[in-house]
Amino acid sequence: MPSARSIDSLVLRRAGLGTGVTGVIVVVVAWFVAGGSAALGAGLGTVLVVAFFSIGQFALGTVLRNNPQMALTMALTLYLIKIGALMVILVLLADTTAFNTKAFAIAILVCTLTWTVLEVWIFSTTKVLYVDPNAGQVTNSQEGGT
């Protein structure tokens, strides 16, 4: 059975790589459809999604290993932080002319869907222990007290 650490690295590798590949495809399509400004916007959107989800996965994995009782609280807190940060970024970039904001938004949407689908697929195909089978067992060194 895989450990929590190996599941985290599996999600980061597979979902991160899959999202990166999807982002490259979106960048190329944006470049062909609307030019360099769209490609730049799509690239920035891809980087934003990969960064947000990677940081969130790493933080949640760390909390789950150290304090599994805080999993739901941490997941909801991370979600609120990511939504708040995304809102701030979108407000700051609302009137930008440095890149195509439509391509930016499309890349964020497509990459978010890709990461989410891959993450669901990883967790549905990987056997993850929800209960530690050795948690109730007492070892010899704990019994003797010496």
C-alpha positions in Angstrom: 0.0 0.0 0.0 1.3 3.5 -0.8 2.2 5.9 2.0 0.7 9.4 2.3 4.0 10.9 1.2 4.1 8.7 -2.0 0.5 9.6 -2.8 1.4 13.3 -2.5 4.4 12.9 -4.8 2.3 10.9 -7.2 -0.4 13.6 -7.4 2.2 16.3 -7.8 4.0 14.4 -10.5 1.1 13.1 -12.5 -1.4 15.9 -12.1 1.4 18.5 -12.4 2.8 17.0 -15.5 -0.6 16.4 -17.1 -1.6 20.0 -16.3 1.7 21.3 -17.7 1.2 19.4 -21.0 -2.4 20.6 -21.2 -1.1 24.2 -20.6 1.5 23.9 -23.4 -1.3 22.7 -25.8 -3.5 25.7 -24.7 -0.5 28.1 -25.2 0.1 26.7 -28.7 -3.6 26.9 -29.7 -3.8 30.4 -28.3 -0.7 31.4 -30.3 -2.1 30.1 -33.5 -5.6 31.6 -32.9 -4.7 35.0 -31.4 -1.0 35.6 -31.5 1.8 36.1 -29.0 -0.3 38.1 -26.5 -2.7 35.2 -26.2 0.1 32.7 -25.8 1.6 34.8 -23.0 -1.8 35.0 -21.3 -2.3 31.2 -21.6 1.2 30.6 -20.3 0.7 32.8 -17.2 -2.7 31.1 -16.6 -1.0 27.7 -16.7 1.8 28.7 -14.4 -0.8 30.2 -12.0 -2.8 26.9 -11.8 0.2 24.6 -11.5 1.6 26.8 -8.7 -1.7 27.1 -6.8 -2.5 23.4 -6.9 1.1 22.3 -6.2 1.4 24.5 -3.2 -2.1 23.4 -1.9 -1.3 19.7 -2.4 2.0 20.1 -0.6 0.5 22.0 2.3 -2.4 19.6 2.7 -0.2 16.6 2.5 2.0 18.0 5.2 -0.9 18.6 7.5 -2.4 15.1 6.8 0.9 13.4 7.8 1.3 15.4 11.0 -2.3 16.0 12.1 -4.9 14.1 10.1 -7.8 15.4 12.2 -7.2 18.8 10.6 -7.7 17.6 7.1 -11.1 19.1 6.3 -10.3 22.3 8.1 -7.0 22.7 6.2 -8.6 21.7 2.8 -11.3 24.4 3.3 -8.8 27.0 4.4 -6.6 26.3 1.4 -9.6 26.6 -0.9 -10.6 29.9 0.6 -7.0 31.2 0.4 -6.7 30.1 -3.3 -10.1 31.6 -4.2 -9.2 34.9 -2.4 -5.7 35.1 -4.0 -7.2 34.3 -7.5 -9.8 37.1 -7.0 -7.1 39.6 -6.1 -5.0 38.5 -9.1 -8.0 38.8 -11.4 -8.9 42.3 -10.0 -5.3 43.5 -10.4 -5.1 42.2 -14.0 -8.6 43.1 -15.1 -7.5 46.1 -17.2 -4.1 44.8 -18.3 -3.0 45.1 -21.9 0.2 43.2 -21.4 -1.5 39.9 -22.5 -4.8 38.5 -23.7 -7.0 38.1 -20.7 -9.4 35.8 -22.4 -6.6 33.3 -23.2 -5.5 33.7 -19.5 -9.0 32.8 -18.3 -9.4 29.9 -20.7 -6.0 28.5 -19.7 -7.0 28.8 -16.0 -10.3 27.0 -16.7 -8.8 24.2 -18.8 -5.8 23.6 -16.5 -8.0 23.6 -13.4 -10.3 21.0 -15.0 -7.3 18.9 -16.1 -5.7 19.0 -12.6 -9.0 18.1 -10.9 -9.8 15.2 -13.3 -6.3 13.8 -12.9 -6.4 14.1 -9.2 -9.7 12.3 -9.0 -8.4 9.6 -11.4 -5.2 9.2 -9.2 -7.2 8.8 -6.0 -9.7 6.5 -7.6 -7.1 4.1 -9.0 -4.7 4.1 -6.1 -5.4 2.2 -2.9 -5.0 4.6 -0.1 -5.4 3.4 3.5 -7.9 5.6 5.4 -7.2 3.8 8.7 -3.7 2.8 9.9 -3.9 -1.0 10.5 -1.0 -0.9 12.9 -2.4 2.0 15.0 -3.9 -0.2 17.8 -1.0 -2.6 18.1 1.4 -2.3 21.0 5.1 -3.2 20.4 7.3 -5.1 22.9 9.3 -1.9 23.7 6.1 -0.1 24.6 4.8 -2.9 26.8 7.8 -3.3 29.1 8.3 0.4 29.9 12.1 0.1 29.8 
